[in-house]
Amino acid sequence: MKKVPDHLDLKIVSAMSEDGQMPAGRVAERLGITAPTVRSRLRGLLSAGMMRVVGVVDPYSMGGMTVALVGVTLQSHSQLGEKMDQIAALDGVSWTAVVTGRYDIIVEVILSEEIGDLYRFLDEDLSSVGGIASSESFVLMKARRKWTYLPKTFRRMFSRGDDAKTAKDERSA
């Protein structure tokens, strides 16, 4: 398993970042290598967890979604990684990161457009993690180049054929 991508891996990642559906043959042609080399390198990057090929959405174009950032301050820094993992596992969480500055952890959540959904996330879900001294939320009103991976709640709904407005019912159930 690869530990560090080499220059060719990085070129493949760059090409795939432009178009995640680009066939291996076209990537190979652009880079002057063979398609089997591209496929083999992609398998290595995927199995090493260095790369994922997924569909991302613009939540503002999709509609029915609220995107918020939540700054979290922990009671103790002794469990930063553990708390980050626990928060990342919560429904609606798109990503988490340990950061420098005022907060210990920043969280992006994608919820229904109902403000009550954000309240429930903060009051019930986030507080269930424990060890949190305080949190502050910031609802994103507008954003540019905001492509995101859908949290599980929305993936379940969309796979059933529901729309984003059904999220509040999903979380309340």
N, CA, C and O of each residue as an XYZ file, in Angstrom:
692
protein
N       0.838     -1.181      0.000
C       0.000      0.000      0.000
C       0.882      1.244      0.000
O       1.853      1.326      0.753
N       0.542      2.201     -0.841
C       1.325      3.426     -0.953
C       1.216      4.266      0.309
O       0.165      4.326      0.948
N       2.310      4.903      0.649
C       2.308      5.823      1.783
C       2.262      7.266      1.303
O       1.649      8.122      1.941
N       2.912      7.530      0.174
C       2.976      8.888     -0.372
C       2.782      8.805     -1.884
O       3.420      7.982     -2.540
N       1.907      9.649     -2.449
C       1.728      9.619     -3.905
C       2.963     10.195     -4.613
O       3.563     11.163     -4.145
N       3.329      9.587     -5.739
C       4.459     10.121     -6.495
C       3.945     11.118     -7.543
O       2.752     11.418     -7.590
N       4.857     11.627     -8.380
C       4.495     12.664     -9.343
C       3.436     12.196    -10.348
O       2.584     12.985    -10.757
N       3.483     10.940    -10.741
C       2.498     10.418    -11.690
C       1.120     10.281    -11.023
O       0.097     10.586    -11.635
N       1.104      9.824     -9.776
C      -0.155      9.749     -9.030
C      -0.792     11.133     -8.959
O      -1.997     11.279     -9.166
N       0.015     12.141     -8.667
C      -0.500     13.505     -8.539
C      -1.064     14.018     -9.861
O      -2.059     14.744     -9.868
N      -0.442     13.652    -10.972
C      -0.964     14.053    -12.280
C      -2.312     13.378    -12.548
O      -3.222     13.997    -13.100
N      -2.434     12.120    -12.159
C      -3.698     11.392    -12.336
C      -4.781     12.025    -11.458
O      -5.903     12.242    -11.915
N      -4.451     12.314    -10.220
C      -5.402     12.960     -9.310
C      -5.840     14.306     -9.877
O      -7.021     14.649     -9.825
N      -4.906     15.059    -10.412
C      -5.234     16.362    -11.000
C      -6.228     16.209    -12.147
O      -7.201     16.958    -12.230
N      -5.989     15.251    -13.022
C      -6.893     15.026    -14.157
C      -8.270     14.588    -13.668
O      -9.287     15.065    -14.171
N      -8.310     13.692    -12.699
C      -9.584     13.205    -12.171
C     -10.322     14.286    -11.392
O     -11.549     14.253    -11.303
N      -9.591     15.240    -10.830
C     -10.223     16.343    -10.105
C     -10.993     17.260    -11.039
O     -11.967     17.895    -10.636
N     -10.552     17.324    -12.279
C     -11.273     18.122    -13.278
C     -12.559     17.434    -13.690
O     -13.577     18.092    -13.904
N     -12.520     16.107    -13.805
C     -13.683     15.330    -14.234
C     -13.557     13.928    -13.666
O     -12.807     13.106    -14.191
N     -14.294     13.651    -12.587
C     -14.225     12.360    -11.913
C     -14.711     11.199    -12.758
O     -14.479     10.041    -12.410
N     -15.397     11.496    -13.887
C     -15.884     10.438    -14.759
C     -14.994     10.247    -15.988
O     -15.332      9.483    -16.892
N     -13.871     10.936    -16.015
C     -12.981     10.817    -17.165
C     -12.494      9.372    -17.290
O     -11.935      8.822    -16.341
N     -12.702      8.757    -18.458
C     -12.242      7.373    -18.642
C     -10.716      7.266    -18.519
O      -9.984      8.200    -18.847
N     -10.267      6.125    -18.048
C      -8.829      5.897    -17.872
C      -8.076      6.113    -19.180
O      -6.952      6.615    -19.177
N      -8.688      5.735    -20.293
C      -8.038      5.927    -21.598
C      -7.763      7.387    -21.901
O      -6.711      7.723    -22.445
N      -8.713      8.269    -21.549
C      -8.516      9.697    -21.809
C      -7.467     10.279    -20.860
O      -6.659     11.117    -21.261
N      -7.481      9.834    -19.600
C      -6.451     10.277    -18.645
C      -5.081      9.850    -19.167
O      -4.134     10.637    -19.163
N      -4.983      8.600    -19.613
C      -3.718      8.065    -20.132
C      -3.238      8.869    -21.326
O      -2.057      9.199    -21.433
N      -4.159      9.178    -22.218
C      -3.813      9.953    -23.415
C      -3.282     11.333    -23.037
O      -2.289     11.794    -23.600
N      -3.934     11.983    -22.096
C      -3.496     13.311    -21.647
C      -2.112     13.278    -21.016
O      -1.334     14.221    -21.159
N      -1.807     12.181    -20.313
C      -0.553     12.105    -19.566
C       0.549     11.355    -20.301
O       1.686     11.305    -19.833
N       0.217     10.773    -21.449
C       1.223     10.050    -22.218
C       1.632      8.733    -21.590
O       2.792      8.331    -21.677
N       0.677      8.057    -20.952
C       0.929      6.746    -20.347
C      -0.163      5.789    -20.824
O      -1.024      6.184    -21.611
N      -0.142      4.548    -20.365
C      -1.136      3.580    -20.813
C      -2.350      3.568    -19.873
O      -2.245      3.923    -18.699
N      -3.492      3.157    -20.411
C      -4.718      3.058    -19.614
C      -4.566      2.059    -18.460
O      -5.026      2.346    -17.355
N      -3.931      0.891    -18.679
C      -3.743     -0.021    -17.540
C      -2.932      0.609    -16.400
O      -3.179      0.331    -15.227
N      -1.959      1.462    -16.757
C      -1.180      2.151    -15.719
C      -2.090      3.076    -14.923
O      -2.002      3.128    -13.696
N      -2.966      3.807    -15.613
C      -3.901      4.708    -14.928
C      -4.807      3.905    -14.000
O      -4.981      4.263    -12.835
N      -5.383      2.823    -14.514
C      -6.291      2.008    -13.694
C      -5.573      1.436    -12.471
O      -6.122      1.436    -11.369
N      -4.355      0.952    -12.665
C      -3.579      0.387    -11.561
C      -3.262      1.462    -10.519
O      -3.401      1.231     -9.317
N      -2.841      2.624    -10.983
C      -2.524      3.727    -10.064
C      -3.768      4.184     -9.311
O      -3.705      4.460     -8.113
N      -4.904      4.265    -10.016
C      -6.155      4.662     -9.366
C      -6.547      3.661     -8.281
O      -6.943      4.054     -7.184
N      -6.437      2.363     -8.589
C      -6.738      1.338     -7.579
C      -5.864      1.529     -6.344
O      -6.341      1.426     -5.214
N      -4.586      1.806     -6.569
C      -3.667      2.020     -5.447
C      -4.043      3.237     -4.609
O      -4.015      3.186     -3.380
N      -4.396      4.331     -5.283
C      -4.786      5.548     -4.566
C      -6.087      5.334     -3.791
O      -6.231      5.802     -2.662
N      -7.027      4.624     -4.408
C      -8.313      4.357     -3.752
C      -8.138      3.425     -2.557
O      -8.696      3.676     -1.488
N      -7.367      2.351     -2.730
C      -7.193      1.391     -1.638
C      -6.372      1.979     -0.486
O      -6.533      1.564      0.662
N      -5.500      2.933     -0.783
C      -4.714      3.586      0.268
C      -5.514      4.666      0.987
O      -5.049      5.236      1.974
N      -6.716      4.946      0.492
C      -7.547      5.972      1.115
C      -7.086      7.389      0.822
O      -7.475      8.328      1.516
N      -6.255      7.549     -0.207
C      -5.768      8.881     -0.570
C      -6.727      9.615     -1.482
O      -6.645     10.835     -1.630
N      -7.645      8.868     -2.097
C      -8.541      9.455     -3.080
C      -9.869      8.722     -3.049
O      -9.926      7.519     -2.794
N     -10.939      9.464     -3.313
C     -12.272      8.892     -3.492
C     -12.878      9.543     -4.714
O     -12.633     10.720     -4.981
N     -13.654      8.801     -5.447
C     -14.378      9.353     -6.584
C     -15.854      9.286     -6.216
O     -16.437      8.204     -6.147
N     -16.453     10.453     -5.980
C     -17.843     10.525     -5.549
C     -18.551     11.668     -6.260
O     -17.916     12.555     -6.831
N     -19.870     11.629     -6.213
C     -20.655     12.744     -6.713
C     -20.802     13.768     -5.608
O     -21.101     13.415     -4.467
N     -20.597     15.017     -5.928
C     -20.799     16.096     -4.968
C     -21.888     17.016     -5.495
O     -22.147     17.064     -6.697
N     -22.521     17.741     -4.593
C     -23.619     18.615     -4.979
C     -23.370     20.041     -4.504
O     -22.576     20.283     -3.595
N     -24.061     20.967     -5.134
C     -24.105     22.351     -4.672
C     -25.401     22.473     -3.879
O     -26.475     22.520     -4.481
N     -25.338     22.527     -2.546
C     -26.559     22.531     -1.739
C     -27.468     23.725     -2.017
O     -28.675     23.647     -1.792
N     -26.905     24.823     -2.502
C     -27.717     26.003     -2.781
C     -28.519     25.814     -4.059
O     -29.651     26.288     -4.152
N     -27.954     25.133     -5.038
C     -28.685     24.839     -6.268
C     -29.731     23.757     -6.040
O     -30.801     23.792     -6.648
N     -29.432     22.798     -5.173
C     -30.355     21.701     -4.887
C     -31.608     22.213     -4.171
O     -32.714     21.736     -4.427
N     -31.429     23.178     -3.281
C     -32.545     23.717     -2.511
C     -32.956     22.800     -1.379
O     -32.626     21.614     -1.377
N     -33.679     23.354     -0.414
C     -34.188     22.580      0.710
C     -33.152     22.214      1.750
O     -33.430     21.416      2.646
N     -31.956     22.788      1.647
C     -30.878     22.439      2.581
C     -30.340     23.690      3.262
O     -30.305     24.773      2.677
N     -29.923     23.513      4.511
C     -29.215     24.555      5.253
C     -27.807     24.046      5.494
O     -27.614     22.914      5.938
N     -26.838     24.872      5.204
C     -25.445     24.527      5.485
C     -24.983     25.442      6.615
O     -25.165     26.658      6.551
N     -24.391     24.860      7.637
C     -23.897     25.649      8.761
C     -22.523     25.143      9.172
O     -22.209     23.959      9.044
N     -21.719     26.065      9.666
C     -20.450     25.723     10.294
C     -20.661     25.861     11.794
O     -21.324     26.790     12.255
N     -20.098     24.941     12.541
C     -20.219     24.983     13.995
C     -18.817     24.957     14.579
O     -18.050     24.023     14.345
N     -18.491     25.996     15.343
C     -17.224     26.038     16.064
C     -17.434     25.403     17.425
O     -18.332     25.800     18.167
N     -16.607     24.416     17.756
C     -16.763     23.665     19.000
C     -15.532     23.874     19.876
O     -14.397     23.733     19.420
N     -15.778     24.214     21.147
C     -14.718     24.319     22.135
C     -14.890     23.169     23.119
O     -15.963     22.995     23.697
N     -13.846     22.395     23.304
C     -13.902     21.236     24.199
C     -13.518     21.618     25.621
O     -12.821     22.608     25.844
N     -13.975     20.828     26.571
C     -13.605     21.037     27.972
C     -12.141     20.693     28.205
O     -11.488     21.273     29.073
N     -11.623     19.731     27.414
C     -10.236     19.298     27.550
C      -9.683     18.935     26.171
O     -10.394     18.375     25.336
N      -8.435     19.254     25.947
C      -7.797     18.928     24.664
C      -7.256     17.503     24.633
O      -6.702     17.074     23.621
N      -7.408     16.778     25.712
C      -6.831     15.437     25.787
C      -7.521     14.436     24.865
O      -6.980     13.360     24.607
N      -8.716     14.781     24.361
C      -9.446     13.832     23.520
C      -9.846     14.456     22.179
O     -10.914     14.148     21.650
N      -9.013     15.311     21.637
C      -9.344     15.996     20.381
C      -9.733     15.026     19.272
O     -10.798     15.163     18.671
N      -8.885     14.061     19.003
C      -9.148     13.113     17.917
C     -10.408     12.302     18.159
O     -11.203     12.099     17.241
N     -10.595     11.840     19.384
C     -11.777     11.040     19.724
C     -13.057     11.859     19.545
O     -14.033     11.370     18.976
N     -13.054     13.095     20.028
C     -14.242     13.953     19.909
C     -14.513     14.297     18.447
O     -15.668     14.343     18.023
N     -13.463     14.536     17.686
C     -13.642     14.821     16.262
C     -14.301     13.621     15.575
O     -15.214     13.802     14.770
N     -13.855     12.411     15.878
C     -14.438     11.204     15.286
C     -15.899     11.029     15.698
O     -16.735     10.666     14.870
N     -16.211     11.281     16.966
C     -17.586     11.148     17.448
C     -18.507     12.156     16.753
O     -19.626     11.817     16.368
N     -18.037     13.373     16.596
C     -18.841     14.409     15.938
C     -19.010     14.065     14.465
O     -20.097     14.232     13.910
N     -17.944     13.586     13.825
C     -18.009     13.235     12.401
C     -19.048     12.146     12.137
O     -19.599     12.072     11.039
N     -19.317     11.306     13.127
C     -20.281     10.208     12.956
C     -21.733     10.655     13.111
O     -22.644      9.873     12.839
N     -21.967     11.887     13.538
C     -23.340     12.365     13.733
C     -24.048     12.579     12.401
O     -23.430     12.963     11.408
N     -25.341     12.326     12.393
C     -26.168     12.549     11.210
C     -26.102     14.020     10.786
O     -26.201     14.919     11.622
N     -25.939     14.250      9.515
C     -25.913     15.609      8.981
C     -24.530     16.216      8.871
O     -24.366     17.264      8.246
N     -23.518     15.575      9.472
C     -22.162     16.134      9.438
C     -21.511     15.803      8.101
O     -21.450     14.647      7.684
N     -21.027     16.853      7.443
C     -20.339     16.694      6.173
C     -18.845     16.465      6.409
O     -18.247     15.580      5.797
N     -18.244     17.262      7.298
C     -16.838     17.087      7.649
C     -16.552     17.742      8.993
O     -17.310     18.591      9.463
N     -15.443     17.331      9.601
C     -14.952     17.929     10.847
C     -13.457     18.146     10.704
O     -12.783     17.450      9.944
N     -12.945     19.126     11.448
C     -11.503     19.389     11.419
C     -11.058     19.984     12.750
O     -11.749     20.827     13.323
N      -9.908     19.545     13.233
C      -9.260     20.191     14.370
C      -8.552     21.409     13.803
O      -7.853     21.318     12.793
N      -8.736     22.557     14.462
C      -8.217     23.810     13.921
C      -7.447     24.601     14.976
O      -7.514     24.306     16.169
N      -6.721     25.604     14.513
C      -6.084     26.547     15.423
C      -7.045     27.715     15.628
O      -7.987     27.894     14.856
N      -6.809     28.493     16.650
C      -7.638     29.677     16.862
C      -8.643     29.502     17.973
O      -8.423     28.746     18.919
N      -9.742     30.206     17.848
C     -10.765     30.321     18.889
C     -11.443     28.983     19.235
O     -11.800     28.748     20.389
N     -11.615     28.123     18.247
C     -12.312     26.853     18.453
C     -11.322     25.700     18.370
O     -10.233     25.837     17.811
N     -11.714     24.571     18.930
C     -10.897     23.364     18.842
C     -11.233     22.569     17.589
O     -10.354     22.004     16.939
N     -12.528     22.535     17.258
C     -13.022     21.759     16.126
C     -14.021     22.603     15.342
O     -14.846     23.304     15.928
N     -13.944     22.533     14.029
C     -14.951     23.144     13.158
C     -15.694     21.999     12.487
O     -15.093     21.018     12.050
N     -17.014     22.145     12.413
C     -17.889     21.110     11.852
C     -18.751     21.744     10.769
O     -19.281     22.839     10.955
N     -18.892     21.060      9.642
C     -19.868     21.498      8.652
C     -21.036     20.532      8.712
O     -20.855     19.317      8.640
N     -22.249     21.088      8.845
C     -23.450     20.270      8.837
C     -24.343     20.699      7.686
O     -24.412     21.875      7.330
N     -25.024     19.714      7.116
C     -26.008     19.979      6.072
C     -27.312     19.373      6.563
O     -27.422     18.164      6.766
N     -28.293     20.240      6.748
C     -29.566     19.847      7.325
C     -30.693     20.363      6.450
O     -30.448     21.035      5.448
N     -31.927     20.052      6.823
C     -33.057     20.589      6.074
C     -33.090     22.106      6.263
O     -32.387     22.649      7.115
N     -33.897     22.769      5.476
C     -33.955     24.228      5.587
C     -34.706     24.694      6.827
O     -34.748     25.892      7.109
N     -35.292     23.780      7.559
C     -35.982     24.121      8.807
C     -34.957     24.487      9.870
O     -34.065     23.686     10.152
N     -35.053     25.663     10.465
C     -34.095     26.092     11.489
C     -34.175     25.178     12.713
O     -33.200     25.037     13.450
N     -35.335     24.560     12.926
C     -35.484     23.616     14.031
C     -34.559     22.418     13.887
O     -34.176     21.809     14.885
N     -34.197     22.076     12.661
C     -33.274     20.964     12.424
C     -31.885     21.310     12.953
O     -31.217     20.459     13.539
N     -31.448     22.544     12.752
C     -30.160     22.987     13.294
C     -30.223     22.999     14.819
O     -29.280     22.583     15.492
N     -31.332     23.477     15.349
C     -31.491     23.493     16.812
C     -31.382     22.073     17.370
O     -30.671     21.842     18.348
N     -32.085     21.124     16.752
C     -32.028     19.725     17.214
C     -30.602     19.173     17.130
O     -30.154     18.452     18.022
N     -29.890     19.519     16.041
C     -28.512     19.044     15.908
C     -27.671     19.547     17.080
O     -26.947     18.773     17.707
N     -27.770     20.848     17.376
C     -26.965     21.430     18.449
C     -27.398     20.924     19.825
O     -26.558     20.575     20.654
N     -28.702     20.887     20.063
C     -29.235     20.565     21.381
C     -29.187     19.074     21.704
O     -28.907     18.691     22.840
N     -29.457     18.241     20.715
C     -29.530     16.799     20.979
C     -28.292     16.051     20.488
O     -27.609     15.386     21.266
N     -28.013     16.164     19.195
C     -26.928     15.372     18.605
C     -25.564     15.776     19.140
O     -24.835     14.945     19.681
N     -25.219     17.047     18.992
C     -23.886     17.503     19.399
C     -23.693     17.371     20.904
O     -22.621     16.971     21.358
N     -24.712     17.699     21.675
C     -24.558     17.599     23.129
C     -24.429     16.152     23.600
O     -23.912     15.903     24.689
N     -24.894     15.191     22.788
C     -24.758     13.780     23.167
C     -23.305     13.305     23.152
O     -22.979     12.273     23.740
N     -22.444     14.053     22.485
C     -21.019     13.694     22.410
C     -20.356     13.855     23.775
O     -19.482     13.067     24.134
N     -20.759     14.858     24.528
C     -20.171     15.102     25.842
C     -18.794     15.739     25.731
O     -18.148     15.665     24.686
N     -18.354     16.359     26.805
C     -17.032     16.984     26.842
C     -16.939     18.281     26.062
O     -15.838     18.772     25.812
N     -18.082     18.848     25.671
C     -18.085     20.097     24.903
C     -18.380     21.249     25.854
O     -19.400     21.252     26.542
N     -17.478     22.228     25.887
C     -17.663     23.386     26.751
C     -18.637     24.381     26.124
O     -19.485     24.946     26.815
N     -18.512     24.597     24.792
C     -19.403     25.531     24.105
C     -19.339     25.295     22.607
O     -18.437     24.637     22.088
N     -20.340     25.862     21.931
C     -20.341     25.808     20.471
C     -20.964     27.089     19.950
O     -21.740     27.748     20.641
N     -20.616     27.424     18.735
C     -21.182     28.605     18.073
C     -21.458     28.212     16.633
O     -20.598     27.641     15.963
N     -22.663     28.521     16.156
C     -23.020     28.108     14.795
C     -23.105     29.314     13.870
O     -23.439     30.425     14.283
N     -22.792     29.058     12.609
C     -22.811     30.066     11.565
C     -23.543     29.479     10.366
O     -23.034     28.571      9.709
N     -24.735     29.995     10.076
C     -25.483     29.513      8.921
C     -24.924     30.197      7.687
O     -24.820     31.423      7.643
N     -24.566     29.406      6.685
C     -24.060     29.968      5.430
C     -25.258     30.452      4.624
O     -26.120     29.664      4.238
N     -25.300     31.749      4.378
C     -26.425     32.325      3.647
C     -26.222     32.210      2.139
O     -27.180     32.042      1.385
N     -24.982     32.302      1.714
C     -24.654     32.213      0.295
C     -23.185     31.809      0.206
O     -22.381     32.183      1.060
N     -22.841     31.051     -0.819
C     -21.446     30.627     -0.985
C     -21.148     30.451     -2.460
O     -22.056     30.255     -3.267
N     -19.899     30.521     -2.801
C     -19.432     30.271     -4.166
C     -18.542     29.039     -4.146
O     -17.826     28.783     -3.178
N     -18.601     28.278     -5.241
C     -17.780     27.071     -5.382
C     -17.959     26.135     -4.200
O     -16.994     25.564     -3.692
N     -19.203     25.983     -3.769
C     -19.506     25.158     -2.604
C     -20.032     23.810     -3.063
O     -21.238     23.624     -3.224
N     -19.136     22.892     -3.268
C     -19.496     21.524     -3.633
C     -19.263     20.663     -2.420
O     -18.226     20.772     -1.765
N     -20.206     19.817     -2.116
C     -20.061     19.020     -0.908
C     -20.587     17.604     -1.100
O     -21.442     17.346     -1.947
N     -20.069     16.726     -0.319
C     -20.487     15.338     -0.248
C     -21.729     15.304      0.641
O     -21.725     15.897      1.719
N     -22.767     14.636      0.218
C     -24.010     14.595      0.992
C     -23.882     13.718      2.234
O     -23.360     12.606      2.154
N     -24.354     14.206      3.383
C     -24.415     13.352      4.573
C     -25.405     12.205      4.363
O     -26.238     12.253      3.458
N     -25.306     11.171      5.209
C     -26.121      9.954      5.071
C     -27.619     10.227      5.006
O     -28.331      9.589      4.231
N     -28.100     11.164      5.809
C     -29.540     11.450      5.829
C     -30.053     11.779      4.434
O     -31.074     11.248      3.995
N     -29.339     12.657      3.746
C     -29.773     13.056      2.403
C     -29.575     11.933      1.394
O     -30.396     11.772      0.492
N     -28.500     11.149      1.525
C     -28.290     10.032      0.600
C     -29.432      9.021      0.722
O     -29.927      8.514     -0.285
N     -29.853      8.728      1.972
C     -30.981      7.807      2.184
C     -32.253      8.361      1.548
O     -32.972      7.646      0.849
N     -32.519      9.633      1.798
C     -33.744     10.245      1.260
C     -33.748     10.233     -0.253
O     -34.732      9.826     -0.871
N     -32.662     10.671     -0.852
C     -32.608     10.761     -2.311
C     -32.689      9.379     -2.952
O     -33.264      9.232     -4.031
N     -32.118      8.360     -2.297
C     -32.184      7.018     -2.874
C     -33.614      6.471     -2.838
O     -33.972      5.606     -3.638
N     -34.426      6.977     -1.912
C     -35.845      6.589     -1.854
C     -36.698      7.423     -2.805
O     -37.864      7.110     -3.044
N     -36.102      8.495     -3.348
C     -36.858      9.365     -4.241
C     -37.464     10.564     -3.541
O     -38.207     11.325     -4.161
N     -37.160     10.756     -2.237
C     -37.660     11.922     -1.507
C     -36.844     13.143     -1.887
O     -35.747     13.010     -2.429
N     -37.368     14.341     -1.608
C     -36.598     15.558     -1.860
C     -36.008     16.074     -0.553
O     -36.253     15.515      0.516
N     -35.226     17.148     -0.653
C     -34.512     17.680      0.510
C     -35.460     18.178      1.601
O     -35.093     18.184      2.776
N     -36.648     18.588      1.238
C     -37.584     19.118      2.224
C     -38.077     18.042      3.187
O     -38.645     18.357      4.233
N     -37.863     16.787      2.840
C     -38.289     15.669      3.685
C     -37.315     15.435      4.845
O     -37.600     14.629      5.731
N     -36.194     16.112      4.850
C     -35.163     15.873      5.870
C     -35.673     16.093      7.275
O     -35.324     15.335      8.180
N     -36.489     17.110      7.481
C     -36.955     17.359      8.852
C     -37.796     16.200      9.349
O     -37.728     15.858     10.530
N     -38.599     15.576      8.468
C     -39.388     14.422      8.866
C     -38.476     13.239      9.162
O     -38.724     12.484     10.102
N     -37.432     13.075      8.371
C     -36.473     11.980      8.554
C     -35.801     12.083      9.916
O     -35.672     11.088     10.629
N     -35.370     13.304     10.279
C     -34.664     13.494     11.560
C     -35.622     13.416     12.744
O     -35.218     13.012     13.834
N     -36.867     13.790     12.551
C     -37.839     13.763     13.654
C     -38.315     12.357     13.963
O     -38.781     12.088     15.070
N     -38.203     11.457     12.993
C     -38.725     10.090     13.174
C     -37.947      9.294     14.189
O     -38.271      8.134     14.444
